[in-house]
C-alpha cells in the first residue's frame, strides 16, 4: 500500500481520540469554528462557522480528491489535535499601516480513514478575531495529482453578494444563487446590515488558482473551483481558504492584513532597494519624451518613469526581444536612446521601470533580469502574464523571486489577483487584477472595487487626471480621492497624460487633449504618499459611497467618493487631540471656469472639528491635513 500522510507538526499537542467534532474559538470568543467527522448519519468531514452565536457558514463539506484515488473526505476518525496560540505585531517593509497584529488560535487536526487504504491526513485551522482560515497539508512518498477540492460554503439564505467573473470585469450585485462558474475572489456577501463576510484564498504560490462556483445541487452552496489539476511529488500544503467576518464592509477592508498574516514572513534580508513611489508612464517611447517625463517627475516629486509596451518591438510578436531597444513603429517613430534616458533619470533621482510581455519573459527572463540590473533599471512590469493553472502560478511567483535576486521590483498586470505574496517577497509592490482606468469605471464600479477587490491587497489602478475620460468616470476631485482610497505602493498617476515637453502623439495617450497643465491641482499629487503609517475606513456602503483616511508621518490624507449625491458629517476625531491642523480641501466646483473645475481651500481644523461634506453625483473630495507649526 502506498503511504499518503497529511500532517503538520506544531507545539502544544493535545491528544483526542474519541471526539466526533472539535470547536475552536477566536481570541475574543466571537467566532467559533467547528469541524465534524460525521453529520446527519453520514461519516463525512465537514465544518461550520458561527459569529456571536449566529451561523455564518452552515455545515459544509471538506476534503480533497486525487486522481486514481478515493477522495479524502469520508469514514474518518480524529487521531490527534495539536494546538498553537500566537499574538505578535510585525512590521512590513511598507503597507497601509506600519505594523500589523497577528493574533490567532490554531489547531492541526490529524485524521485517519477507518477503511482501506487507511490514509492519515491533517487540516490546519486558524481562528482570528477577523475570521477563519484552513488548509490541507500533505506528506507523500509518491506522485499525487489533486483533481478537485471538496470545500464548500453553505448559507442559510440567499444573501446579496458582489459578483465578478474575471479580475477586470464589471461587478454586479446579485444573490448567492446567481453565482456564476469561476466567480472571483475575494467574494463579499452581505448577511445583514451588521454582518459582512469575504471568502477567498491566501498564500497561493504553486497550486492551481481557486475561484467560486454555485453547487450544482444546492443553490445556497458555494464550492471551490480550481483552475485545473495540481501535481506534486513532494510534501505540500494547499493555499489557505478563508472566511473573513466583520460588522461592516469598511471593517472588512480595514482588516485586509488578515491575508498578509496567512503568508510567510519576509524572505528578503536586505530591503533597502525596495522603494515604493509614484510613477508616470512615458507614452511616446522617445528620448525626448523620456527626458520630459524625468524633468516633470523631478519637479513634482514622482519617483519613477515607466516605459510601457512597444519599447522593444511589438509585444505580441514572438520574435520581439526585450534584450535590446527596438521601438514598435506602430506605436512610435522613436528614436529612443534608453540607456541615455536611464542615466539622465539617475542624475535627477528618478528611476526607470520597463514593461515586458509574457512572450518575451517566458523565453528571456533569466537573461533579462541581470541585463536590466546592469542598465540601471529599478523595476519591471510583467504584462499579459498567464495565470490560473499550477504551472503558470508557479512560474510567475518564481519570476518574482528571480527579480528579487537581481534587486528588481515588480508590478504584475492583467488577471493576477494578489493572495498576500508581497509579505514574503515585498519586491512585488503591486498588481493589476482590477478594473482600472483603462476600462473607464465610473464611481459606482470603483466603490464596489474598493470594498471587494481591495481586500485582497494593492491594486494598480492607472490613475489619470487631464485626459477627457476623467469626466466620463466621475470628476477631478474623485480622481484625487481614488489615489488615496485605492492602495498601491507603486501609484501610477497621469496614466493617459503627458508633460508639455513631450512629443504629441496622434490620438489616445499622449495626445494634445491630455497635456499636463501646471495648475495648482498638481500640488495634491506632488504631496501624495503611496504607503502609509495608518489607515482608517471612516464610512462606506458598497457601490454607493466611501471615505478613507490615511496617515503618513504627521499628515493625514482623506478621500471620499460617491456615486449619488450625498451629504454627511465627517468627524476628524482621528487627529491628534494635542495638535492644531490646516486642511487643504480639493473639491469639485462647477462654477469655476478652469479646465478641471477643481476648487482648493484651506481651513483650520482639529480633532473636535466636524465637517459638513456635500457632494454631487459621481463626485469626490480629497483633503491633506497637516499640523500647524507652533
Secondary structure, DSSP 8 states (H G I E B T S, - for coil): ---EE-----SSEE--SS-SEEEEE-TTS-EEEEEES-BTTB-B-EEEEEETTEEEEEEEE--EEETTS--BTBSEEEEEEEEEEEEEEE--SS-SSS-EEEEEEEEEEEEEESSTT--EEEEEEEEETTEEEEEEEEEESS-EEEEEE--EEE-SS--EEEE-SSTTS--EEEEGGG--TTB-SSEEEEEETTEEEEEEEE--SSS--EEEEE-SS-TTEEEEEESS-EEESS-EE--EEEEEEESSHHHHHHTTHHHHHTS-----S--TT---EEEEEE-S-SHHHHHHHHHHHHHTT--EEEE-TTTTS-TT-TT--TTS----TTT------HHHHHHHHHHHT-EEEEEEEHHHHHHHHHHHHHHHHHHT--EEEEES---SSHHHHHHHHHHHHHHHHTT-EEEE-TT---SSHHHH-TTEEEE--S--GGG---HHHHHHHHHTGGGSS-------SSSTHHHHHS-HHHHHHHHHHS--SEEE-STT-B-TTS---SSSTTSGGGB----TTHHHHHH--SS-SEEEEEEEETTTEEEEEEEETTEEEEEEEESS-EEEEEE-TTS-TT--EEEEEEEE-TT--SSS-EEEEEEEE-TT-EEEEEE-TT-EEEEEEEE---
